[in-house]
């Protein structure tokens, strides 16, 4: 600050003490920031120069006035000079200093920048955000709003060129939408929001929601077209990638309220239509209404998968249900590993007597060994004997055969196995000529798969399951003693309805 001081009507010379204060009004008002005191300042022929630092927080774009008080060095009473000096714009304007803020109350833009060729506004940061925009409006305000009316125009374009934390566009909002892009152009080249990442770990568009279960990182609403569209041309690229590292969030969340609407739809000609990955939460979560499906997968080629799950240690696909079906399959099911670990195994078919109104549910026979069962009936010849021929694979598949014989129509106390299985044939003898005999043969499998995967009838529970029950209620134990209690709590927590803002409010 440079000033001109007179003492007794003449230019001052010597040493003087000064105090400097900032106010928010020419007269009266309130002081802004602290007082700066400078003692024994040299004044020569009435001129002096001082360095004043009130801190960056006092300059937020509002008007400021400087009040100066002075006295001869060494003591005495300060004289306050009048009037206060208005601080005006300078080549290095206070409103453009780092950390400064420009505030306004008008209905139009506070700041408008136009450029006919290059970028209108550019923000660059070596560690933080290139540009940060936030809206606290509760009536539909947007942190950033981009609009394009050209055929190939872009409402909002962000590019991230390098770094694992680089973001092409990053939006954050406390109540509304972090980023909203609106494009009125027609054709596939129009983009409401377009993010391009050219680095190896960069992100084209990144949305993060940190405030509660209903917060949305990225949301797309569409009335006729596509709310959010992701495409990738790279062999290892992802059209849409969602990751969740919290205990209750969602990597990707989709909600559909109409009969043929899709909460999340993924289409792929060679890769993954939808790919979800999570370290603690739910990779892909779908919630179906009374008419729609939470997650729906369609495969139109012979080697395709409607829904594909893969896991190296956990569970590739898991279903939990308290009243309905944890898993429902219409058609054939192929299981290559062990099945199924249930408390009971049953079959369910239409009741043969009343198929329209009843089901017939029957238990599946269980054994500690991998058993094969063969049965049938045979009529004994004139010697009271019969030879039964089994399929040619029986002895190659089984060993340790067991036999059961039952006479039909009359007692057969002398029936016996005259010859054991040899060449997949065995012989019955000791009966009466013309007698009908019902027979059964069981064997234990010895094929390569059975040898490599024998059934262990009694096994110790893993450490996490010890002290717990697969079916705690049947043992008179509380639900918290169940082996799946933690998973059940997770499913219940993440299955709570999520109320999303209406499209009109977001727009």
Helices and strands as residue ranges (DSSP letters): E 2-4, E 6-7, E 10-11, E 14-23, E 31-43, E 47-49, G 56-58, E 65-72, E 79-80, E 85-86, G 94-96, E 145-148, E 157-160, E 167-170, E 180-183, E 194-197, E 203-206, E 241-244, E 250-254, E 275-278, E 282-286, E 346-350, E 359-363, E 371-379, E 386-389, H 394-397, E 398-408, E 416-422, E 425-429, E 436-445, H 448-452, G 472-475, G 479-481, H 485-494, H 503-506
